[in-house]
Amino acid sequence: MSVNNQKNNRQKSAGFTILEIIVSLGIFAILAMGMLASFGLVSRSAKSAREKTILSSLSTYYLEAVRNMPYSQVGTIQGNPNGPLPDSPNNIRQTIGGTVYNIYYKVTYIHDPADTIIGNPDYKQVKMSILNTSTNQITDFLTTVVPKGLITNSNTGALQVTVINAQGQVLPGASVNITYPTTTPYIYNLADTSDINGLVTEVGLQPAVNAYRIIATKPGYSTDQTYPITVQNPNPVHPDATIASGTITQLTLSIDQLSNLNIKTLDQFCQPLSGVNVNVAGAKLISTNPDVPKFNNNYSSVNGLIALNNLEWDTYTPTLLTGQSYILYGTSPVQQISVLPGTTQTFTMILGPNTTANSLLVIVKDAATGAPLENAFIHLIKGGSVPQDYYGTTGGSVWEQDDWSGGPGQVNWSSTTPDQYFLDDGNVDSNSNPTGLRLLKIAGRYQASGWAESSTFDTGTSSTNYTILSWAPPSQSASTTLWFQVAANNDNSTWNFVGPNGATSTYFTTPGNDMGSALDNNRYVRYKAYLATTNNKNTPVLTSVNLNYVTGCYTPGQSIFTDLTSGNNYNISVSLAGYTTQTINSLDIDGNQTLEVQLSQ
């Protein structure tokens, strides 16, 4: 073999050896990765098994301690039932292998459905929780403790809280917190949720007088609670509850969806006014004698607006605070506003310059319904050596219909044919005497229900606020109902009829109610009357409908007289077609005053 061949063979042999080394290293890396993964899996499995062993050991020990306790002592430090077991704020800390575990209990009374004695607990359920503070993982364990003897304890009392909404319907899912005493440290600090019947029941409570604070709420809802008896609140509407031995204390709290109220402060030309100071007070009271409102705050407008969000449903009265450069020319709606649950509503205050020492704001209302009356004529006469006459008309406008004898078929309302309407379902009668709208009578029996929809009324502008809906007669005979819905739009074609809170499922059931703000800023409007009876011998009757609205800065049912001189020599006369004229003599005017006049038909 030549020297060159030997050399080539050695080179080939060396190259093959290097390739083998590279392949071997790759195989080793793959095997090593698999070994590491297996090791990690084994390590995690071992860690998980170790955690389960620790939890099992802790649960066995701490649950067994509960089972060996006397039944009467099974309870938590701040809970009900009350006892020595640590709860979440007073947990036990155990350190095992460098990991801290927090251990705590929650004990609740359980009523067996087979037990017909309401309010009697049959046994206790104990939930023990173990928190791994390194992972924040909570593991729960449950056990039941049954009494050996009688379950009734004549030395303790019970509390039953019912949570309802604004309509008086029970409210499931409400959070109810009960504390005793009302200052820390607590003996009881109980958090529960109302059941399907709106109820929360706690038994075995320690007797105490006006010492249990109860608070009910729900996400997106208002809050209702009990209050302490103090010098400032000597007679709370809901005093802190009293628990007496052997008795059940019952309490009802009301909560509902939160709402928004926008208060506008405008001048007589509809321009926003900033820096106007307004007090807003609700009608709900915390205490009586003296009255303490639940809501009573002062605000200052920004760019003509006071926005009150997340407000409890209530009747609110915004009042202009004294000492400002404005006086009140009127409001819309009149004087106060009823804010319904889950709505956004608007209250407008029209203000004028405070350049006069004496003024008189006259508010004219229907005596039967309380609704403001539009276009009432006011004659204010000043006697004395220099007699003076002042004239005014209550602001706002009203669309009235008191005749339907022309029948259906008219799309748009017309002053030349005011006795027609748009549509009905065939179950109403518009031609019987006296004039009115009734259920249709066939073979001596009235139909069970029927409806009629009005023609479209054009207010002339989209800057329209709808205020009061009223009708006559204000009440109906037994077994009959008369309800309304209203729709408004700017296209004269989209008719979504709604009730007072802007919902299609609600109805106006009482004349004289505010229509809310859901219909505002719409030019065209219709109403729909629903008639029903449960006795085919009786029918509801509709003789007139008044739909009040305001455009621009008019104030419904109100008129102001400024630049008056003081004195008691004023006579006032208020008249309106269809109403009895009201006269008041020797009226004393001193300062900026408000006079409400009620007219009767």
C-alpha positions in Angstrom: 0.0 0.0 0.0 1.3 3.4 -0.9 2.0 6.1 1.6 -0.7 8.2 0.0 -3.4 5.5 0.5 -2.5 5.1 4.1 -2.7 8.8 4.7 -6.2 8.9 3.1 -7.4 6.0 5.2 -6.3 7.7 8.4 -8.1 10.9 7.4 -11.4 9.0 6.7 -11.1 7.2 10.0 -10.6 10.5 11.9 -13.6 12.2 10.2 -15.9 9.3 11.0 -14.9 9.5 14.7 -15.9 13.1 15.0 -19.3 12.4 13.4 -19.9 9.7 15.9 -19.1 12.0 18.8 -21.6 14.7 17.5 -24.4 12.0 17.1 -23.6 10.6 20.6 -23.8 14.1 22.2 -27.2 14.7 20.5 -28.6 11.4 21.8 -27.2 12.1 25.2 -28.9 15.5 25.3 -32.3 14.0 24.3 -31.9 11.4 27.0 -30.9 14.0 29.5 -33.9 16.1 28.7 -36.2 13.2 29.2 -34.5 12.3 32.5 -34.8 15.9 33.7 -38.5 16.0 32.7 -39.1 12.8 34.5 -37.3 14.1 37.5 -39.4 17.3 37.4 -42.6 15.2 37.1 -41.5 13.0 40.0 -40.6 16.1 42.0 -44.0 17.7 41.4 -45.8 14.5 42.1 -43.8 14.2 45.3 -44.6 17.8 46.2 -48.3 17.3 45.5 -48.4 14.2 47.6 -46.6 15.9 50.4 -49.1 18.8 50.3 -52.0 16.3 50.4 -50.4 14.5 53.3 -50.0 17.8 55.2 -53.6 18.9 54.5 -54.9 15.5 55.5 -53.0 15.6 58.7 -54.1 19.1 59.6 -57.8 18.4 58.7 -57.9 15.2 60.8 -56.4 16.9 63.8 -58.5 20.2 63.7 -61.8 18.5 62.7 -61.4 15.9 65.4 -61.0 18.8 67.9 -64.4 20.1 66.8 -66.0 16.7 67.1 -64.8 16.4 70.7 -66.2 19.8 71.8 -69.6 20.1 73.6 -72.3 20.9 71.0 -73.2 24.2 72.8 -69.6 25.5 72.4 -69.2 24.7 68.7 -69.0 28.3 67.2 -66.5 30.9 66.1 -65.1 33.9 67.9 -67.0 36.5 65.8 -69.7 34.3 64.3 -73.1 32.8 65.1 -73.2 30.4 66.7 -70.6 32.0 68.9 -67.7 30.0 70.4 -64.0 29.6 70.8 -63.1 28.3 67.3 -60.9 30.7 65.3 -62.5 32.4 62.4 -60.8 34.1 59.4 -59.7 37.3 61.3 -58.4 35.1 64.2 -56.9 32.2 62.3 -54.4 29.7 63.6 -50.9 29.8 61.9 -49.0 26.5 61.4 -45.5 26.5 59.8 -44.6 23.1 58.2 -41.4 22.8 56.1 -41.1 26.5 55.7 -44.7 27.0 54.5 -47.2 28.9 56.6 -50.8 27.5 56.8 -53.7 29.6 58.1 -56.5 27.5 59.6 -59.9 28.9 60.4 -63.6 27.8 60.8 -67.1 28.9 59.8 -70.0 27.4 61.7 -73.6 27.7 60.5 -76.9 26.5 61.9 -78.7 24.0 59.6 -82.5 23.5 59.6 -83.6 20.0 58.5 -86.4 20.3 56.0 -88.2 17.4 57.7 -88.4 19.5 60.9 -91.7 21.5 60.7 -90.8 23.9 63.5 -89.7 27.0 61.7 -86.6 28.8 63.1 -85.5 25.7 65.1 -81.9 24.6 64.2 -81.4 20.9 64.0 -77.6 20.7 63.8 -74.5 22.7 63.0 -72.3 22.6 59.9 -68.6 23.3 60.4 -66.4 24.3 57.4 -62.7 24.3 58.2 -60.5 26.2 55.7 -56.7 25.8 55.3 -54.9 28.5 53.4 -51.5 27.8 52.0 -50.0 31.3 52.2 -47.3 30.5 49.6 -49.7 29.5 46.8 -52.9 31.3 48.2 -54.7 28.0 47.6 -57.6 27.4 50.0 -58.8 23.9 50.8 -62.2 23.4 52.6 -63.4 20.5 54.8 -66.9 20.0 56.0 -68.3 18.2 59.0 -71.7 18.1 60.8 -72.2 18.3 64.5 -75.5 17.0 65.9 -76.7 17.8 69.4 -77.2 15.0 71.9 -80.1 16.7 73.7 -82.7 19.3 73.0 -82.1 21.8 70.2 -84.1 24.6 71.8 -82.3 27.0 74.1 -84.7 29.3 76.0 -81.8 31.5 76.9 -81.2 32.7 73.4 -83.2 34.4 70.7 -83.5 34.5 66.9 -83.5 37.1 64.1 -85.3 37.0 60.8 -84.5 39.7 58.2 -86.6 40.1 55.1 -85.2 42.0 52.2 -87.6 43.6 49.7 -87.4 45.9 46.6 -89.1 49.2 45.9 -92.3 47.3 44.8 -92.4 45.3 48.1 -91.3 42.1 46.3 -88.9 39.8 48.2 -85.3 40.1 46.9 -83.1 37.0 46.8 -79.3 37.3 46.7 -79.0 40.4 48.9 -76.0 40.6 51.2 -77.0 40.9 54.9 -74.4 41.7 57.5 -75.2 41.4 61.3 -72.9 42.6 64.0 -73.1 42.6 67.8 -72.2 44.8 69.5 -72.0 47.6 67.0 -68.5 48.5 68.0 -65.4 46.3 67.9 -64.4 43.9 69.2 -67.4 42.0 67.8 -69.0 39.0 69.5 -70.9 38.3 66.2 -69.9 39.5 62.8 -72.2 37.5 60.5 -72.4 37.7 56.7 -75.2 35.9 54.9 -77.3 36.1 51.7 -81.0 36.3 51.4 -82.7 33.1 50.1 -85.3 32.7 47.5 -87.9 34.2 49.9 -85.7 37.2 50.6 -85.0 35.8 54.1 -81.9 35.6 56.4 -82.5 33.7 59.6 -80.0 33.6 62.6 -80.8 31.6 65.7 -79.1 31.1 69.1 -78.3 34.8 69.4 -77.3 36.4 72.7 -80.1 38.6 74.1 -79.4 42.3 73.9 -81.4 45.6 73.6 -81.0 47.7 70.5 -77.5 46.3 70.0 -77.6 44.4 66.7 -76.6 46.3 63.6 -78.1 44.9 60.4 -77.1 46.2 56.9 -78.6 44.9 53.6 -77.2 45.7 50.2 -76.4 44.1 46.8 -74.0 45.1 43.9 -75.6 47.9 41.9 -78.3 48.4 44.6 -78.9 50.9 47.4 -78.3 50.1 51.1 -80.7 49.9 54.0 -79.8 49.4 57.6 -80.6 49.8 61.3 -79.4 52.8 63.2 -78.4 53.5 66.8 -80.5 55.5 69.2 -78.6 58.8 69.8 -79.3 62.3 71.0 -79.3 63.4 67.3 -81.4 60.5 66.2 -83.7 59.7 69.2 -86.4 57.8 67.2 -84.7 55.8 64.3 -87.1 54.5 61.7 -85.1 51.2 61.9 -83.4 51.1 65.4 -80.7 48.6 66.0 -82.4 45.3 66.6 -83.3 43.9 70.0 -82.9 40.1 70.7 -85.0 38.6 73.5 -84.8 35.2 75.0 -87.1 32.6 73.4 -88.5 35.0 70.7 -87.9 35.7 67.0 -87.2 39.4 66.1 -88.5 40.2 62.6 -87.2 43.1 60.5 -87.7 44.2 56.9 -85.2 46.2 54.9 -85.8 47.7 51.4 -83.2 48.0 48.7 -83.4 48.4 44.9 -81.3 49.4 41.8 -79.3 52.6 42.0 -80.3 55.6 39.8 -78.9 58.9 38.5 -80.4 62.4 38.8 -79.2 65.3 36.7 -80.1 68.7 38.1 -79.9 71.5 35.5 -79.5 75.2 36.6 -80.6 77.5 33.7 -81.5 81.1 33.3 -84.8 82.3 31.9 -83.2 82.1 28.4 -82.2 78.4 28.8 -78.5 79.2 29.2 -76.5 77.2 31.8 -75.6 78.8 35.1 -72.5 77.7 37.0 -71.8 78.1 40.7 -75.5 77.8 41.7 -75.7 76.4 45.2 -78.5 73.9 45.7 -79.6 71.7 48.6 -81.0 68.3 47.7 -83.0 66.5 50.3 -84.7 63.1 50.1 -88.1 62.2 51.6 -86.8 59.0 53.3 -86.0 59.5 57.0 -83.4 57.9 59.3 -85.2 59.3 62.4 -88.4 61.2 63.3 -89.1 63.8 65.9 -86.9 65.5 64.9 -86.9 64.4 61.2 -83.4 63.4 60.0 -83.4 62.8 56.2 -81.4 59.8 54.9 -80.1 62.0 52.1 -79.5 65.8 52.6 -76.5 67.4 50.9 -75.5 70.7 49.3 -74.0 71.0 45.8 -72.7 73.7 43.4 -73.5 73.4 39.7 -70.7 73.2 37.1 -71.7 74.4 33.6 -75.3 74.4 34.6 -75.3 70.8 35.9 -75.3 68.9 39.2 -74.8 65.2 38.4 -75.9 62.8 41.2 -74.9 59.2 40.4 -75.7 56.0 42.2 -78.6 57.5 44.0 -81.2 55.6 46.0 -84.8 55.7 44.7 -86.6 58.4 46.6 -88.5 61.6 46.2 -86.0 64.4 46.1 -86.5 68.2 46.6 -83.8 70.5 45.2 -83.9 73.9 46.9 -82.0 77.0 46.0 -79.8 78.1 48.9 -80.3 81.6 50.1 -77.8 84.5 49.8 -77.2 84.1 46.0 -77.7 86.4 43.1 -80.6 84.3 41.7 -84.2 83.6 42.7 -86.3 80.6 41.5 -88.5 81.3 38.5 -89.8 77.7 38.5 -88.9 74.1 38.1 -89.6 71.1 35.9 -91.1 68.9 37.3 -92.8 71.0 39.9 -90.9 71.4 43.2 -89.7 67.8 43.6 -89.0 64.7 41.5 -89.7 61.0 42.2 -86.6 59.1 41.2 -87.5 55.5 40.3 -85.1 52.5 40.6 -82.7 51.9 37.8 -83.4 55.1 35.9 -81.7 58.4 34.9 -83.9 61.4 35.4 -83.6 65.2 35.0 -84.8 68.0 37.2 -84.5 71.6 35.8 -84.4 74.8 37.8 -85.1 78.0 36.0 -83.5 81.0 37.7 -83.7 84.7 37.3 -81.7 87.7 38.7 -82.2 88.5 42.4 -82.8 92.2 41.8 -86.1 92.5 43.6 -86.8 92.3 47.3 -90.2 90.8 46.8 -91.5 88.2 44.4 -94.3 85.7 44.2 -94.1 82.3 42.4 -97.6 80.9 41.8 -98.0 77.2 41.3 -101.4 76.0 40.0 -102.4 72.3 40.5 -105.4 70.1 40.0 -107.0 69.5 43.4 -107.8 65.9 42.6 -104.6 64.6 41.0 -102.0 67.2 42.1 -100.9 67.6 38.5 -99.7 71.1 37.4 -102.2 73.0 35.3 -101.0 74.7 32.1 -102.4 77.9 30.7 -104.2 78.9 33.9 -104.9 82.7 34.0 -103.6 84.6 37.1 -104.7 88.0 38.1 -102.8 89.6 40.9 -104.2 92.9 42.3 -102.4 95.2 44.6 -104.7 97.5 46.6 -103.9 100.6 48.6 -103.5 104.2 47.6 -101.8 103.2 44.2 -103.7 100.1 42.9 -101.7 97.9 40.5 -102.7 94.9 38.3 -100.4 92.1 37.4 -101.3 89.3 34.9 -99.7 85.9 34.3 -100.3 82.5 32.7 -98.9 79.3 34.0 -96.1 78.0 31.8 -95.9 74.8 29.8 -98.4 73.3 27.4 -101.0 70.6 27.5 -102.4 68.2 25.0 -106.0 67.3 26.0 -108.4 64.8 24.5 -111.9 64.3 25.9 -113.8 62.9 22.9 -113.1 59.7 20.9 -116.5 59.6 19.2 -114.9 60.2 15.7 -113.4 56.7 15.9 -110.1 55.3 14.8 -108.2 55.9 11.5 -106.5 59.3 12.1 -102.7 59.1 12.1 -101.9 62.7 13.1 -103.9 64.6 15.6 -105.7 67.8 14.3 -107.4 70.5 16.2 -110.2 70.4 13.5 -110.9 66.7 14.3 -109.9 66.3 17.9 -112.5 63.5 18.5 -110.5 60.9 16.4 -107.7 58.5 17.3 -105.3 56.2 15.5 -106.2 52.6 16.3 -107.9 50.2 18.7 -108.1 46.4 19.0 -111.9 46.2 18.4 -112.8 45.7 22.0 -113.4 49.4 23.0 -116.5 51.5 22.6 -116.0 55.2 21.7 -119.6 56.2 20.8 -121.7 55.6 23.9 -123.1 58.4 26.0 -122.0 60.2 28.0 -118.8 60.8 25.9 -115.9 58.6 26.8 -113.9 55.5 26.1 -115.3 52.1 27.4 -115.0 48.4 26.9 -117.2 47.1 24.1 -120.5 45.5 25.3 -121.8 42.4 23.5 -125.0 40.6 24.5 -125.0 42.5 27.8 -121.4 41.6 28.7 -118.3 43.8 28.6 -115.2 42.5 26.9 -112.4 41.4 29.3 -109.9 43.9 28.0 -109.2 46.3 25.2 -106.9 49.2 24.1 -106.9 52.3 22.1 -103.9 54.2 20.6 -104.1 57.9 20.1 -103.1 59.9 17.0 -99.7 61.5 16.8 -99.4 64.8 18.6 -96.7 67.2 17.3 -95.1 69.4 20.0 -93.2 71.4 17.4 -89.6 70.8 18.6 -87.3 68.0 19.8 -86.4 70.2 22.8 -89.5 68.9 24.6 -89.7 67.6 28.2 -92.8 65.5 29.0 -93.9 66.2 32.6 -97.3 65.0 33.9 -99.8 62.4 32.5 -103.3 62.7 34.1 -106.7 61.5 33.2 -110.3 61.5 34.5 -112.0 60.0 36.3 -109.0 59.6 38.7 -110.5 56.3 40.1 -112.4 53.4 38.6 -115.1 51.1 39.8 -114.3 47.8 41.6 -112.9 45.0 39.4 -111.8 47.4 36.6 -108.5 49.0 35.7 -107.4 51.8 33.4 -103.7 52.0 32.6 -101.5 54.0 30.2 -98.3 53.9 28.3 -96.6 56.7 26.3 -94.3 56.7 23.3 -92.3 59.5 21.8 -89.8 59.9 18.9 -88.4 62.3 16.3 -89.2 60.3 13.2 -93.0 60.0 13.7 -92.8 56.3 13.0 -91.0 54.4 15.8 -93.5 53.9 18.6 -92.1 52.1 21.7 -94.7 52.5 24.4 -93.3 52.6 27.9 -94.3 53.2 31.6 -92.9 55.7 34.1 -89.4 54.2 34.3 -89.0 53.9 30.5 -89.6 50.1 30.4 -92.1 48.5 28.0 -93.3 46.2 30.9 -94.5 49.1 33.1 -97.6 51.2 33.0 -98.9 54.5 34.4 -101.5 53.4 36.9 -102.2 56.6 38.8 -103.1 59.9 37.2 -100.9 62.9 38.0 -97.6 61.0 37.9 -94.4 62.4 36.3 -93.6 60.7 33.0 -89.8 60.6 33.8 -87.0 61.6 31.5 -87.0 58.6 29.1 -89.4 60.3 26.7 -87.7 63.7 26.7 -86.0 65.4 23.7 -88.6 63.9 21.3 -91.0 65.9 19.1 -93.8 63.5 18.4 -95.9 61.7 21.1 -98.7 59.2 21.4 -100.5 57.6 24.4 -102.1 54.1 24.6 -105.0 53.4 27.0 -105.5 49.9 28.3 -108.9 49.0 29.7 -109.7 45.7 31.6 -112.3 44.2 33.9 -112.7 41.0 35.9 -116.4 41.4 36.1 -118.3 41.5 32.7 -121.0 43.7 34.2 -118.5 46.6 34.9 -116.3 48.6 32.6 -113.6 51.3 33.2 -114.4 54.7 31.8 -112.1 57.3 30.3 -113.5 60.8 29.9 -110.3 62.9 29.4 -106.5 62.6 29.1 -104.1 65.5 29.8 -100.5 65.1 28.6 -98.4 68.0 29.9 -95.1 69.0 28.3 -92.7 71.9 28.2 -90.6 73.3 25.5 -87.7 75.6 25.9 -87.5 77.0 29.5 -91.2 77.1 30.4 -92.1 75.9 33.8 -95.2 73.7 34.0 -98.1 75.1 36.0 -96.0 78.0 37.3 -95.8 81.8 36.9 -93.6 84.3 38.7 -94.3 87.9 39.6 -91.3 90.1 40.4 -90.6 93.7 41.5 -93.5 93.6 44.0 -93.7 95.9 47.0 -94.3 94.3 50.4 -97.7 94.4 52.1 -100.8 92.4 52.9 -103.1 94.2 50.5 -102.8 91.7 47.6 -105.7 89.8 46.1 -105.2 87.0 43.6 -107.6 85.2 41.3 -106.7 82.0 39.4 -109.0 80.7 36.6 -109.0 77.9 34.0 -111.7 76.6 31.7 -113.4 73.6 33.2 -112.3 74.6 36.8 -113.8 76.6 39.6 -112.1 80.0 39.9 -110.1 80.3 43.1 -109.7 83.7 44.8 -107.5 84.6 47.8 -107.8 88.0 49.5 -105.5 89.9 51.8 -102.4 88.1 50.6 -99.3 89.1 52.5 -96.1 89.3 50.3 -92.8 89.9 52.1 -89.6 88.6 50.4 -89.4 85.9 47.8 -92.4 83.7 48.3 -94.2 80.7 46.8 -98.0 80.2 46.7 -99.7 76.9 45.6 -103.2 77.2 44.4 -105.4 74.1 43.8 -108.3 74.2 41.4 -111.3 71.9 41.4 -113.4 70.8 38.5 
